[in-house]
């Protein structure tokens, strides 16, 4: 499942990031394999997604978020 598929408020763990360049960029924000995050905001049709990682909130474009594979926290 991809980050774009989860609902606002849901918590998930990153299991894979497609693309080495993207993985390096997201690493700077604390988004890496195994990281826990929570979706804070998402417009239903377009625009960025806002995720909480640790104590920070990060806005990610949909194309970028569509390359982040996650697993929902239980």
CHARMM-style PDB file with segment names, atoms N, HN, CA, C and O in Angstrom:
ATOM      1  N   UNK     1       0.858  -1.162   0.000  1.00  0.00      PROA
ATOM      2  CA  UNK     1       0.000   0.000   0.000  1.00  0.00      PROA
ATOM      3  C   UNK     1       0.905   1.226   0.000  1.00  0.00      PROA
ATOM      4  O   UNK     1       2.008   1.203   0.547  1.00  0.00      PROA
ATOM      5  N   UNK     2       0.424   2.283  -0.618  1.00  0.00      PROA
ATOM      6  HN  UNK     2      -0.472   2.302  -1.062  1.00  0.00      PROA
ATOM      7  CA  UNK     2       1.209   3.515  -0.697  1.00  0.00      PROA
ATOM      8  C   UNK     2       0.660   4.579   0.244  1.00  0.00      PROA
ATOM      9  O   UNK     2      -0.504   4.535   0.643  1.00  0.00      PROA
ATOM     10  N   UNK     3       1.509   5.527   0.589  1.00  0.00      PROA
ATOM     11  HN  UNK     3       2.454   5.563   0.265  1.00  0.00      PROA
ATOM     12  CA  UNK     3       1.126   6.597   1.510  1.00  0.00      PROA
ATOM     13  C   UNK     3      -0.116   7.329   1.015  1.00  0.00      PROA
ATOM     14  O   UNK     3      -0.927   7.777   1.826  1.00  0.00      PROA
ATOM     15  N   UNK     4      -0.277   7.457  -0.281  1.00  0.00      PROA
ATOM     16  HN  UNK     4       0.382   7.094  -0.940  1.00  0.00      PROA
ATOM     17  CA  UNK     4      -1.447   8.148  -0.838  1.00  0.00      PROA
ATOM     18  C   UNK     4      -2.750   7.401  -0.579  1.00  0.00      PROA
ATOM     19  O   UNK     4      -3.827   7.978  -0.726  1.00  0.00      PROA
ATOM     20  N   UNK     5      -2.672   6.128  -0.197  1.00  0.00      PROA
ATOM     21  HN  UNK     5      -1.797   5.659  -0.078  1.00  0.00      PROA
ATOM     22  CA  UNK     5      -3.874   5.308   0.008  1.00  0.00      PROA
ATOM     23  C   UNK     5      -4.400   5.323   1.434  1.00  0.00      PROA
ATOM     24  O   UNK     5      -5.504   4.836   1.677  1.00  0.00      PROA
ATOM     25  N   UNK     6      -3.646   5.866   2.383  1.00  0.00      PROA
ATOM     26  HN  UNK     6      -2.749   6.261   2.185  1.00  0.00      PROA
ATOM     27  CA  UNK     6      -4.141   5.830   3.758  1.00  0.00      PROA
ATOM     28  C   UNK     6      -4.989   7.066   4.044  1.00  0.00      PROA
ATOM     29  O   UNK     6      -4.935   8.053   3.310  1.00  0.00      PROA
ATOM     30  N   UNK     7      -5.760   7.000   5.102  1.00  0.00      PROA
ATOM     31  HN  UNK     7      -5.804   6.198   5.698  1.00  0.00      PROA
ATOM     32  CA  UNK     7      -6.680   8.069   5.469  1.00  0.00      PROA
ATOM     33  C   UNK     7      -6.075   8.977   6.537  1.00  0.00      PROA
ATOM     34  O   UNK     7      -5.180   8.579   7.283  1.00  0.00      PROA
ATOM     35  N   UNK     8      -6.583  10.200   6.589  1.00  0.00      PROA
ATOM     36  HN  UNK     8      -7.310  10.523   5.983  1.00  0.00      PROA
ATOM     37  CA  UNK     8      -6.123  11.164   7.588  1.00  0.00      PROA
ATOM     38  C   UNK     8      -6.304  10.570   8.982  1.00  0.00      PROA
ATOM     39  O   UNK     8      -7.354  10.012   9.302  1.00  0.00      PROA
ATOM     40  N   UNK     9      -5.277  10.697   9.795  1.00  0.00      PROA
ATOM     41  HN  UNK     9      -4.424  11.150   9.535  1.00  0.00      PROA
ATOM     42  CA  UNK     9      -5.301  10.178  11.157  1.00  0.00      PROA
ATOM     43  C   UNK     9      -4.657   8.809  11.301  1.00  0.00      PROA
ATOM     44  O   UNK     9      -4.252   8.428  12.400  1.00  0.00      PROA
ATOM     45  N   UNK    10      -4.556   8.069  10.214  1.00  0.00      PROA
ATOM     46  HN  UNK    10      -4.884   8.378   9.321  1.00  0.00      PROA
ATOM     47  CA  UNK    10      -3.967   6.737  10.297  1.00  0.00      PROA
ATOM     48  C   UNK    10      -2.456   6.818  10.478  1.00  0.00      PROA
ATOM     49  O   UNK    10      -1.793   7.724   9.975  1.00  0.00      PROA
ATOM     50  N   UNK    11      -1.940   5.847  11.209  1.00  0.00      PROA
ATOM     51  HN  UNK    11      -2.478   5.110  11.618  1.00  0.00      PROA
ATOM     52  CA  UNK    11      -0.502   5.736  11.440  1.00  0.00      PROA
ATOM     53  C   UNK    11       0.027   4.565  10.631  1.00  0.00      PROA
ATOM     54  O   UNK    11      -0.638   3.540  10.484  1.00  0.00      PROA
ATOM     55  N   UNK    12       1.233   4.734  10.109  1.00  0.00      PROA
ATOM     56  HN  UNK    12       1.774   5.567  10.229  1.00  0.00      PROA
ATOM     57  CA  UNK    12       1.820   3.704   9.272  1.00  0.00      PROA
ATOM     58  C   UNK    12       3.332   3.674   9.455  1.00  0.00      PROA
ATOM     59  O   UNK    12       3.930   4.589  10.023  1.00  0.00      PROA
ATOM     60  N   UNK    13       3.928   2.598   8.958  1.00  0.00      PROA
ATOM     61  HN  UNK    13       3.442   1.855   8.498  1.00  0.00      PROA
ATOM     62  CA  UNK    13       5.379   2.431   8.999  1.00  0.00      PROA
ATOM     63  C   UNK    13       5.869   2.313   7.568  1.00  0.00      PROA
ATOM     64  O   UNK    13       5.282   1.588   6.764  1.00  0.00      PROA
ATOM     65  N   UNK    14       6.943   3.022   7.245  1.00  0.00      PROA
ATOM     66  HN  UNK    14       7.420   3.611   7.898  1.00  0.00      PROA
ATOM     67  CA  UNK    14       7.518   2.983   5.904  1.00  0.00      PROA
ATOM     68  C   UNK    14       8.197   1.633   5.693  1.00  0.00      PROA
ATOM     69  O   UNK    14       9.021   1.212   6.505  1.00  0.00      PROA
ATOM     70  N   UNK    15       7.845   0.951   4.592  1.00  0.00      PROA
ATOM     71  HN  UNK    15       7.175   1.292   3.932  1.00  0.00      PROA
ATOM     72  CA  UNK    15       8.467  -0.335   4.285  1.00  0.00      PROA
ATOM     73  C   UNK    15       9.374  -0.257   3.060  1.00  0.00      PROA
ATOM     74  O   UNK    15      10.260  -1.096   2.899  1.00  0.00      PROA
ATOM     75  N   UNK    16       9.168   0.739   2.191  1.00  0.00      PROA
ATOM     76  HN  UNK    16       8.448   1.421   2.321  1.00  0.00      PROA
ATOM     77  CA  UNK    16      10.024   0.893   1.012  1.00  0.00      PROA
ATOM     78  C   UNK    16       9.812   2.269   0.400  1.00  0.00      PROA
ATOM     79  O   UNK    16       8.707   2.812   0.406  1.00  0.00      PROA
ATOM     80  N   UNK    17      10.894   2.814  -0.125  1.00  0.00      PROA
ATOM     81  HN  UNK    17      11.791   2.373  -0.129  1.00  0.00      PROA
ATOM     82  CA  UNK    17      10.831   4.069  -0.864  1.00  0.00      PROA
ATOM     83  C   UNK    17      11.407   3.780  -2.241  1.00  0.00      PROA
ATOM     84  O   UNK    17      12.548   3.337  -2.370  1.00  0.00      PROA
ATOM     85  N   UNK    18      10.604   4.034  -3.267  1.00  0.00      PROA
ATOM     86  HN  UNK    18       9.677   4.394  -3.162  1.00  0.00      PROA
ATOM     87  CA  UNK    18      11.020   3.738  -4.638  1.00  0.00      PROA
ATOM     88  C   UNK    18      11.921   4.855  -5.166  1.00  0.00      PROA
ATOM     89  O   UNK    18      11.500   6.007  -5.269  1.00  0.00      PROA
ATOM     90  N   UNK    19      13.155   4.506  -5.496  1.00  0.00      PROA
ATOM     91  HN  UNK    19      13.498   3.570  -5.412  1.00  0.00      PROA
ATOM     92  CA  UNK    19      14.086   5.475  -6.056  1.00  0.00      PROA
ATOM     93  C   UNK    19      15.122   5.943  -5.054  1.00  0.00      PROA
ATOM     94  O   UNK    19      14.776   6.446  -3.985  1.00  0.00      PROA
ATOM     95  N   UNK    20      16.398   5.778  -5.397  1.00  0.00      PROA
ATOM     96  HN  UNK    20      16.678   5.369  -6.265  1.00  0.00      PROA
ATOM     97  CA  UNK    20      17.475   6.153  -4.476  1.00  0.00      PROA
ATOM     98  C   UNK    20      17.532   7.655  -4.241  1.00  0.00      PROA
ATOM     99  O   UNK    20      17.776   8.098  -3.118  1.00  0.00      PROA
ATOM    100  N   UNK    21      17.309   8.443  -5.289  1.00  0.00      PROA
ATOM    101  HN  UNK    21      17.111   8.083  -6.201  1.00  0.00      PROA
ATOM    102  CA  UNK    21      17.332   9.896  -5.138  1.00  0.00      PROA
ATOM    103  C   UNK    21      16.260  10.369  -4.179  1.00  0.00      PROA
ATOM    104  O   UNK    21      16.505  11.226  -3.330  1.00  0.00      PROA
ATOM    105  N   UNK    22      15.073   9.810  -4.319  1.00  0.00      PROA
ATOM    106  HN  UNK    22      14.874   9.114  -5.009  1.00  0.00      PROA
ATOM    107  CA  UNK    22      13.968  10.172  -3.433  1.00  0.00      PROA
ATOM    108  C   UNK    22      14.264   9.731  -2.011  1.00  0.00      PROA
ATOM    109  O   UNK    22      14.009  10.473  -1.062  1.00  0.00      PROA
ATOM    110  N   UNK    23      14.799   8.529  -1.857  1.00  0.00      PROA
ATOM    111  HN  UNK    23      15.006   7.926  -2.628  1.00  0.00      PROA
ATOM    112  CA  UNK    23      15.123   8.013  -0.522  1.00  0.00      PROA
ATOM    113  C   UNK    23      16.120   8.937   0.183  1.00  0.00      PROA
ATOM    114  O   UNK    23      15.992   9.193   1.380  1.00  0.00      PROA
ATOM    115  N   UNK    24      17.101   9.432  -0.551  1.00  0.00      PROA
ATOM    116  HN  UNK    24      17.205   9.224  -1.524  1.00  0.00      PROA
ATOM    117  CA  UNK    24      18.094  10.347   0.044  1.00  0.00      PROA
ATOM    118  C   UNK    24      17.446  11.657   0.466  1.00  0.00      PROA
ATOM    119  O   UNK    24      17.752  12.194   1.531  1.00  0.00      PROA
ATOM    120  N   UNK    25      16.553  12.167  -0.371  1.00  0.00      PROA
ATOM    121  HN  UNK    25      16.305  11.731  -1.236  1.00  0.00      PROA
ATOM    122  CA  UNK    25      15.870  13.429  -0.061  1.00  0.00      PROA
ATOM    123  C   UNK    25      14.980  13.269   1.170  1.00  0.00      PROA
ATOM    124  O   UNK    25      14.983  14.128   2.052  1.00  0.00      PROA
ATOM    125  N   UNK    26      14.218  12.176   1.236  1.00  0.00      PROA
ATOM    126  HN  UNK    26      14.215  11.478   0.520  1.00  0.00      PROA
ATOM    127  CA  UNK    26      13.303  11.953   2.359  1.00  0.00      PROA
ATOM    128  C   UNK    26      14.041  11.656   3.656  1.00  0.00      PROA
ATOM    129  O   UNK    26      13.537  11.935   4.744  1.00  0.00      PROA
ATOM    130  N   UNK    27      15.237  11.090   3.538  1.00  0.00      PROA
ATOM    131  HN  UNK    27      15.647  10.863   2.654  1.00  0.00      PROA
ATOM    132  CA  UNK    27      16.058  10.800   4.718  1.00  0.00      PROA
ATOM    133  C   UNK    27      16.297  12.069   5.535  1.00  0.00      PROA
ATOM    134  O   UNK    27      16.316  12.026   6.765  1.00  0.00      PROA
ATOM    135  N   UNK    28      16.476  13.186   4.855  1.00  0.00      PROA
ATOM    136  HN  UNK    28      16.460  13.221   3.856  1.00  0.00      PROA
ATOM    137  CA  UNK    28      16.705  14.466   5.527  1.00  0.00      PROA
ATOM    138  C   UNK    28      15.511  14.884   6.395  1.00  0.00      PROA
ATOM    139  O   UNK    28      15.667  15.637   7.356  1.00  0.00      PROA
ATOM    140  N   UNK    29      14.328  14.389   6.046  1.00  0.00      PROA
ATOM    141  HN  UNK    29      14.201  13.777   5.265  1.00  0.00      PROA
ATOM    142  CA  UNK    29      13.114  14.702   6.812  1.00  0.00      PROA
ATOM    143  C   UNK    29      12.795  13.637   7.855  1.00  0.00      PROA
ATOM    144  O   UNK    29      11.805  13.750   8.578  1.00  0.00      PROA
ATOM    145  N   UNK    30      13.627  12.607   7.934  1.00  0.00      PROA
ATOM    146  HN  UNK    30      14.431  12.515   7.347  1.00  0.00      PROA
ATOM    147  CA  UNK    30      13.380  11.524   8.876  1.00  0.00      PROA
ATOM    148  C   UNK    30      12.460  10.449   8.336  1.00  0.00      PROA
ATOM    149  O   UNK    30      12.003   9.582   9.081  1.00  0.00      PROA
ATOM    150  N   UNK    31      12.186  10.504   7.033  1.00  0.00      PROA
ATOM    151  HN  UNK    31      12.557  11.208   6.428  1.00  0.00      PROA
ATOM    152  CA  UNK    31      11.329   9.502   6.407  1.00  0.00      PROA
ATOM    153  C   UNK    31      12.239   8.476   5.740  1.00  0.00      PROA
ATOM    154  O   UNK    31      12.821   8.732   4.687  1.00  0.00      PROA
ATOM    155  N   UNK    32      12.350   7.304   6.378  1.00  0.00      PROA
ATOM    156  HN  UNK    32      11.877   7.096   7.234  1.00  0.00      PROA
ATOM    157  CA  UNK    32      13.193   6.231   5.875  1.00  0.00      PROA
ATOM    158  C   UNK    32      12.554   4.909   6.224  1.00  0.00      PROA
ATOM    159  O   UNK    32      11.594   4.866   6.993  1.00  0.00      PROA
ATOM    160  N   UNK    33      13.073   3.828   5.668  1.00  0.00      PROA
ATOM    161  HN  UNK    33      13.853   3.862   5.043  1.00  0.00      PROA
ATOM    162  CA  UNK    33      12.493   2.507   5.946  1.00  0.00      PROA
ATOM    163  C   UNK    33      12.438   2.269   7.448  1.00  0.00      PROA
ATOM    164  O   UNK    33      13.426   2.459   8.157  1.00  0.00      PROA
ATOM    165  N   UNK    34      11.267   1.850   7.922  1.00  0.00      PROA
ATOM    166  HN  UNK    34      10.464   1.696   7.346  1.00  0.00      PROA
ATOM    167  CA  UNK    34      11.069   1.575   9.336  1.00  0.00      PROA
ATOM    168  C   UNK    34      10.517   2.743  10.119  1.00  0.00      PROA
ATOM    169  O   UNK    34      10.084   2.568  11.258  1.00  0.00      PROA
ATOM    170  N   UNK    35      10.520   3.940   9.535  1.00  0.00      PROA
ATOM    171  HN  UNK    35      10.872   4.081   8.610  1.00  0.00      PROA
ATOM    172  CA  UNK    35      10.029   5.131  10.245  1.00  0.00      PROA
ATOM    173  C   UNK    35       8.514   5.079  10.413  1.00  0.00      PROA
ATOM    174  O   UNK    35       7.792   4.637   9.520  1.00  0.00      PROA
ATOM    175  N   UNK    36       8.047   5.537  11.571  1.00  0.00      PROA
ATOM    176  HN  UNK    36       8.633   5.897  12.297  1.00  0.00      PROA
ATOM    177  CA  UNK    36       6.615   5.644  11.825  1.00  0.00      PROA
ATOM    178  C   UNK    36       6.164   7.039  11.449  1.00  0.00      PROA
ATOM    179  O   UNK    36       6.865   8.017  11.705  1.00  0.00      PROA
ATOM    180  N   UNK    37       4.991   7.129  10.841  1.00  0.00      PROA
ATOM    181  HN  UNK    37       4.421   6.334  10.633  1.00  0.00      PROA
ATOM    182  CA  UNK    37       4.439   8.430  10.494  1.00  0.00      PROA
ATOM    183  C   UNK    37       2.928   8.395  10.618  1.00  0.00      PROA
ATOM    184  O   UNK    37       2.315   7.331  10.713  1.00  0.00      PROA
ATOM    185  N   UNK    38       2.346   9.578  10.614  1.00  0.00      PROA
ATOM    186  HN  UNK    38       2.844  10.442  10.537  1.00  0.00      PROA
ATOM    187  CA  UNK    38       0.891   9.707  10.706  1.00  0.00      PROA
ATOM    188  C   UNK    38       0.449  10.719   9.665  1.00  0.00      PROA
ATOM    189  O   UNK    38       1.041  11.791   9.542  1.00  0.00      PROA
ATOM    190  N   UNK    39      -0.589  10.380   8.916  1.00  0.00      PROA
ATOM    191  HN  UNK    39      -1.070   9.509   9.015  1.00  0.00      PROA
ATOM    192  CA  UNK    39      -1.122  11.303   7.923  1.00  0.00      PROA
ATOM    193  C   UNK    39      -1.981  12.338   8.633  1.00  0.00      PROA
ATOM    194  O   UNK    39      -2.962  12.002   9.296  1.00  0.00      PROA
ATOM    195  N   UNK    40      -1.597  13.606   8.485  1.00  0.00      PROA
ATOM    196  HN  UNK    40      -0.800  13.879   7.946  1.00  0.00      PROA
ATOM    197  CA  UNK    40      -2.279  14.690   9.184  1.00  0.00      PROA
ATOM    198  C   UNK    40      -3.306  15.409   8.309  1.00  0.00      PROA
ATOM    199  O   UNK    40      -4.339  15.862   8.802  1.00  0.00      PROA
ATOM    200  N   UNK    41      -3.019  15.511   7.004  1.00  0.00      PROA
ATOM    201  HN  UNK    41      -2.180  15.143   6.603  1.00  0.00      PROA
ATOM    202  CA  UNK    41      -3.934  16.221   6.112  1.00  0.00      PROA
ATOM    203  C   UNK    41      -3.765  15.712   4.686  1.00  0.00      PROA
ATOM    204  O   UNK    41      -2.668  15.369   4.247  1.00  0.00      PROA
ATOM    205  N   UNK    42      -4.905  15.676   3.973  1.00  0.00      PROA
ATOM    206  HN  UNK    42      -5.797  15.955   4.330  1.00  0.00      PROA
ATOM    207  CA  UNK    42      -4.890  15.229   2.573  1.00  0.00      PROA
ATOM    208  C   UNK    42      -6.149  15.737   1.899  1.00  0.00      PROA
ATOM    209  O   UNK    42      -7.258  15.427   2.333  1.00  0.00      PROA
ATOM    210  N   UNK    43      -5.984  16.512   0.846  1.00  0.00      PROA
ATOM    211  HN  UNK    43      -5.083  16.764   0.494  1.00  0.00      PROA
ATOM    212  CA  UNK    43      -7.127  16.946   0.058  1.00  0.00      PROA
ATOM    213  C   UNK    43      -7.597  15.739  -0.749  1.00  0.00      PROA
ATOM    214  O   UNK    43      -6.765  14.980  -1.245  1.00  0.00      PROA
ATOM    215  N   UNK    44      -8.903  15.541  -0.893  1.00  0.00      PROA
ATOM    216  HN  UNK    44      -9.579  16.158  -0.490  1.00  0.00      PROA
ATOM    217  CA  UNK    44      -9.396  14.337  -1.565  1.00  0.00      PROA
ATOM    218  C   UNK    44      -8.947  14.175  -3.021  1.00  0.00      PROA
ATOM    219  O   UNK    44      -8.810  13.046  -3.492  1.00  0.00      PROA
ATOM    220  N   UNK    45      -8.715  15.273  -3.740  1.00  0.00      PROA
ATOM    221  HN  UNK    45      -8.826  16.190  -3.357  1.00  0.00      PROA
ATOM    222  CA  UNK    45      -8.437  15.167  -5.170  1.00  0.00      PROA
ATOM    223  C   UNK    45      -6.980  15.444  -5.552  1.00  0.00      PROA
ATOM    224  O   UNK    45      -6.418  14.722  -6.376  1.00  0.00      PROA
ATOM    225  N   UNK    46      -6.365  16.465  -4.977  1.00  0.00      PROA
ATOM    226  HN  UNK    46      -6.822  17.052  -4.308  1.00  0.00      PROA
ATOM    227  CA  UNK    46      -5.002  16.820  -5.377  1.00  0.00      PROA
ATOM    228  C   UNK    46      -4.337  17.648  -4.294  1.00  0.00      PROA
ATOM    229  O   UNK    46      -4.943  17.962  -3.269  1.00  0.00      PROA
ATOM    230  N   UNK    47      -3.098  17.991  -4.534  1.00  0.00      PROA
ATOM    231  HN  UNK    47      -2.606  17.736  -5.366  1.00  0.00      PROA
ATOM    232  CA  UNK    47      -2.354  18.792  -3.568  1.00  0.00      PROA
ATOM    233  C   UNK    47      -1.508  17.922  -2.666  1.00  0.00      PROA
ATOM    234  O   UNK    47      -1.571  16.694  -2.731  1.00  0.00      PROA
ATOM    235  N   UNK    48      -0.710  18.570  -1.815  1.00  0.00      PROA
ATOM    236  HN  UNK    48      -0.659  19.567  -1.762  1.00  0.00      PROA
ATOM    237  CA  UNK    48       0.216  17.821  -0.968  1.00  0.00      PROA
ATOM    238  C   UNK    48      -0.467  17.070   0.170  1.00  0.00      PROA
ATOM    239  O   UNK    48      -1.598  17.366   0.556  1.00  0.00      PROA
ATOM    240  N   UNK    49       0.266  16.084   0.692  1.00  0.00      PROA
ATOM    241  HN  UNK    49       1.184  15.843   0.378  1.00  0.00      PROA
ATOM    242  CA  UNK    49      -0.135  15.379   1.900  1.00  0.00      PROA
ATOM    243  C   UNK    49       0.758  15.891   3.018  1.00  0.00      PROA
ATOM    244  O   UNK    49       1.940  16.156   2.800  1.00  0.00      PROA
ATOM    245  N   UNK    50       0.208  16.029   4.193  1.00  0.00      PROA
ATOM    246  HN  UNK    50      -0.752  15.813   4.371  1.00  0.00      PROA
ATOM    247  CA  UNK    50       0.998  16.455   5.343  1.00  0.00      PROA
ATOM    248  C   UNK    50       1.121  15.264   6.277  1.00  0.00      PROA
ATOM    249  O   UNK    50       0.122  14.702   6.725  1.00  0.00      PROA
ATOM    250  N   UNK    51       2.371  14.887   6.566  1.00  0.00      PROA
ATOM    251  HN  UNK    51       3.182  15.344   6.201  1.00  0.00      PROA
ATOM    252  CA  UNK    51       2.619  13.762   7.453  1.00  0.00      PROA
ATOM    253  C   UNK    51       3.410  14.227   8.666  1.00  0.00      PROA
ATOM    254  O   UNK    51       4.236  15.136   8.588  1.00  0.00      PROA
ATOM    255  N   UNK    52       3.135  13.581   9.778  1.00  0.00      PROA
ATOM    256  HN  UNK    52       2.464  12.843   9.842  1.00  0.00      PROA
ATOM    257  CA  UNK    52       3.877  13.848  11.009  1.00  0.00      PROA
ATOM    258  C   UNK    52       4.915  12.745  11.171  1.00  0.00      PROA
ATOM    259  O   UNK    52       4.595  11.557  11.162  1.00  0.00      PROA
ATOM    260  N   UNK    53       6.151  13.165  11.316  1.00  0.00      PROA
ATOM    261  HN  UNK    53       6.411  14.130  11.324  1.00  0.00      PROA
ATOM    262  CA  UNK    53       7.260  12.236  11.519  1.00  0.00      PROA
ATOM    263  C   UNK    53       7.983  12.710  12.763  1.00  0.00      PROA
ATOM    264  O   UNK    53       8.578  13.787  12.765  1.00  0.00      PROA
ATOM    265  N   UNK    54       7.937  11.920  13.815  1.00  0.00      PROA
ATOM    266  HN  UNK    54       7.454  11.045  13.813  1.00  0.00      PROA
ATOM    267  CA  UNK    54       8.497  12.370  15.084  1.00  0.00      PROA
ATOM    268  C   UNK    54       7.699  13.569  15.575  1.00  0.00      PROA
ATOM    269  O   UNK    54       6.483  13.478  15.747  1.00  0.00      PROA
ATOM    270  N   UNK    55       8.373  14.693  15.802  1.00  0.00      PROA
ATOM    271  HN  UNK    55       9.361  14.767  15.662  1.00  0.00      PROA
ATOM    272  CA  UNK    55       7.687  15.912  16.253  1.00  0.00      PROA
ATOM    273  C   UNK    55       7.508  16.925  15.125  1.00  0.00      PROA
ATOM    274  O   UNK    55       7.028  18.036  15.350  1.00  0.00      PROA
ATOM    275  N   UNK    56       7.897  16.533  13.908  1.00  0.00      PROA
ATOM    276  HN  UNK    56       8.287  15.631  13.726  1.00  0.00      PROA
ATOM    277  CA  UNK    56       7.830  17.441  12.760  1.00  0.00      PROA
ATOM    278  C   UNK    56       6.688  17.063  11.829  1.00  0.00      PROA
ATOM    279  O   UNK    56       6.280  15.904  11.761  1.00  0.00      PROA
ATOM    280  N   UNK    57       6.180  18.062  11.113  1.00  0.00      PROA
ATOM    281  HN  UNK    57       6.512  19.004  11.169  1.00  0.00      PROA
ATOM    282  CA  UNK    57       5.205  17.829  10.058  1.00  0.00      PROA
ATOM    283  C   UNK    57       5.848  18.206   8.736  1.00  0.00      PROA
ATOM    284  O   UNK    57       6.505  19.242   8.628  1.00  0.00      PROA
ATOM    285  N   UNK    58       5.655  17.357   7.728  1.00  0.00      PROA
ATOM    286  HN  UNK    58       5.121  16.516   7.817  1.00  0.00      PROA
ATOM    287  CA  UNK    58       6.275  17.533   6.424  1.00  0.00      PROA
ATOM    288  C   UNK    58       5.195  17.458   5.353  1.00  0.00      PROA
ATOM    289  O   UNK    58       4.352  16.561   5.377  1.00  0.00      PROA
ATOM    290  N   UNK    59       5.219  18.406   4.406  1.00  0.00      PROA
ATOM    291  HN  UNK    59       5.903  19.135   4.386  1.00  0.00      PROA
ATOM    292  CA  UNK    59       4.300  18.370   3.267  1.00  0.00      PROA
ATOM    293  C   UNK    59       5.001  17.657   2.120  1.00  0.00      PROA
ATOM    294  O   UNK    59       6.129  17.992   1.757  1.00  0.00      PROA
ATOM    295  N   UNK    60       4.317  16.673   1.559  1.00  0.00      PROA
ATOM    296  HN  UNK    60       3.401  16.401   1.854  1.00  0.00      PROA
ATOM    297  CA  UNK    60       4.868  15.895   0.445  1.00  0.00      PROA
ATOM    298  C   UNK    60       3.931  15.979  -0.748  1.00  0.00      PROA
ATOM    299  O   UNK    60       2.715  15.858  -0.599  1.00  0.00      PROA
ATOM    300  N   UNK    61       4.494  16.184  -1.921  1.00  0.00      PROA
ATOM    301  HN  UNK    61       5.482  16.281  -2.042  1.00  0.00      PROA
ATOM    302  CA  UNK    61       3.691  16.157  -3.139  1.00  0.00      PROA
ATOM    303  C   UNK    61       3.134  14.763  -3.364  1.00  0.00      PROA
ATOM    304  O   UNK    61       3.693  13.778  -2.882  1.00  0.00      PROA
ATOM    305  N   UNK    62       2.041  14.682  -4.093  1.00  0.00      PROA
ATOM    306  HN  UNK    62       1.587  15.483  -4.484  1.00  0.00      PROA
ATOM    307  CA  UNK    62       1.398  13.374  -4.319  1.00  0.00      PROA
ATOM    308  C   UNK    62       2.281  12.409  -5.087  1.00  0.00      PROA
ATOM    309  O   UNK    62       2.283  11.213  -4.797  1.00  0.00      PROA
ATOM    310  N   UNK    63       3.031  12.906  -6.062  1.00  0.00      PROA
ATOM    311  HN  UNK    63       3.029  13.878  -6.298  1.00  0.00      PROA
ATOM    312  CA  UNK    63       3.906  12.000  -6.823  1.00  0.00      PROA
ATOM    313  C   UNK    63       4.959  11.399  -5.905  1.00  0.00      PROA
ATOM    314  O   UNK    63       5.278  10.214  -6.002  1.00  0.00      PROA
ATOM    315  N   UNK    64       5.493  12.222  -5.018  1.00  0.00      PROA
ATOM    316  HN  UNK    64       5.234  13.185  -4.939  1.00  0.00      PROA
ATOM    317  CA  UNK    64       6.500  11.742  -4.069  1.00  0.00      PROA
ATOM    318  C   UNK    64       5.862  10.747  -3.096  1.00  0.00      PROA
ATOM    319  O   UNK    64       6.412   9.674  -2.847  1.00  0.00      PROA
ATOM    320  N   UNK    65       4.707  11.107  -2.554  1.00  0.00      PROA
ATOM    321  HN  UNK    65       4.260  11.978  -2.757  1.00  0.00      PROA
ATOM    322  CA  UNK    65       4.016  10.237  -1.600  1.00  0.00      PROA
ATOM    323  C   UNK    65       3.597   8.916  -2.247  1.00  0.00      PROA
ATOM    324  O   UNK    65       3.499   7.891  -1.573  1.00  0.00      PROA
ATOM    325  N   UNK    66       3.352   8.948  -3.555  1.00  0.00      PROA
ATOM    326  HN  UNK    66       3.432   9.781  -4.102  1.00  0.00      PROA
ATOM    327  CA  UNK    66       2.954   7.750  -4.282  1.00  0.00      PROA
ATOM    328  C   UNK    66       4.093   6.765  -4.484  1.00  0.00      PROA
ATOM    329  O   UNK    66       3.883   5.677  -5.020  1.00  0.00      PROA
ATOM    330  N   UNK    67       5.295   7.132  -4.064  1.00  0.00      PROA
ATOM    331  HN  UNK    67       5.466   8.016  -3.628  1.00  0.00      PROA
ATOM    332  CA  UNK    67       6.448   6.233  -4.170  1.00  0.00      PROA
ATOM    333  C   UNK    67       6.901   5.722  -2.807  1.00  0.00      PROA
ATOM    334  O   UNK    67       7.939   5.071  -2.686  1.00  0.00      PROA
ATOM    335  N   UNK    68       6.102   6.028  -1.782  1.00  0.00      PROA
ATOM    336  HN  UNK    68       5.258   6.556  -1.881  1.00  0.00      PROA
ATOM    337  CA  UNK    68       6.427   5.582  -0.422  1.00  0.00      PROA
ATOM    338  C   UNK    68       5.461   4.462  -0.045  1.00  0.00      PROA
ATOM    339  O   UNK    68       4.265   4.693   0.135  1.00  0.00      PROA
ATOM    340  N   UNK    69       5.989   3.258   0.071  1.00  0.00      PROA
ATOM    341  HN  UNK    69       6.960   3.071  -0.075  1.00  0.00      PROA
ATOM    342  CA  UNK    69       5.171   2.115   0.453  1.00  0.00      PROA
ATOM    343  C   UNK    69       5.119   2.045   1.973  1.00  0.00      PROA
ATOM    344  O   UNK    69       6.140   2.171   2.648  1.00  0.00      PROA
ATOM    345  N   UNK    70       3.916   1.843   2.500  1.00  0.00      PROA
ATOM    346  HN  UNK    70       3.087   1.740   1.951  1.00  0.00      PROA
ATOM    347  CA  UNK    70       3.722   1.802   3.943  1.00  0.00      PROA
ATOM    348  C   UNK    70       2.903   0.584   4.349  1.00  0.00      PROA
ATOM    349  O   UNK    70       2.245  -0.060   3.531  1.00  0.00      PROA
ATOM    350  N   UNK    71       2.970   0.297   5.636  1.00  0.00      PROA
ATOM    351  HN  UNK    71       3.504   0.820   6.300  1.00  0.00      PROA
ATOM    352  CA  UNK    71       2.159  -0.749   6.251  1.00  0.00      PROA
ATOM    353  C   UNK    71       1.462  -0.094   7.429  1.00  0.00      PROA
ATOM    354  O   UNK    71       2.115   0.560   8.243  1.00  0.00      PROA
ATOM    355  N   UNK    72       0.163  -0.251   7.538  1.00  0.00      PROA
ATOM    356  HN  UNK    72      -0.367  -0.782   6.878  1.00  0.00      PROA
ATOM    357  CA  UNK    72      -0.586   0.374   8.620  1.00  0.00      PROA
ATOM    358  C   UNK    72      -0.153  -0.182   9.970  1.00  0.00      PROA
ATOM    359  O   UNK    72       0.092  -1.381  10.109  1.00  0.00      PROA
ATOM    360  N   UNK    73      -0.062   0.694  10.961  1.00  0.00      PROA
ATOM    361  HN  UNK    73      -0.261   1.668  10.848  1.00  0.00      PROA
ATOM    362  CA  UNK    73       0.212   0.257  12.329  1.00  0.00      PROA
ATOM    363  C   UNK    73      -1.032  -0.411  12.869  1.00  0.00      PROA
ATOM    364  O   UNK    73      -2.155  -0.033  12.539  1.00  0.00      PROA
ATOM    365  N   UNK    74      -0.815  -1.410  13.704  1.00  0.00      PROA
ATOM    366  HN  UNK    74       0.098  -1.717  13.973  1.00  0.00      PROA
ATOM    367  CA  UNK    74      -1.962  -2.140  14.287  1.00  0.00      PROA
ATOM    368  C   UNK    74      -2.339  -1.561  15.614  1.00  0.00      PROA
ATOM    369  OT1 UNK    74      -3.276  -2.040  16.253  1.00  0.00      PROA
TER     370      UNK     74
END
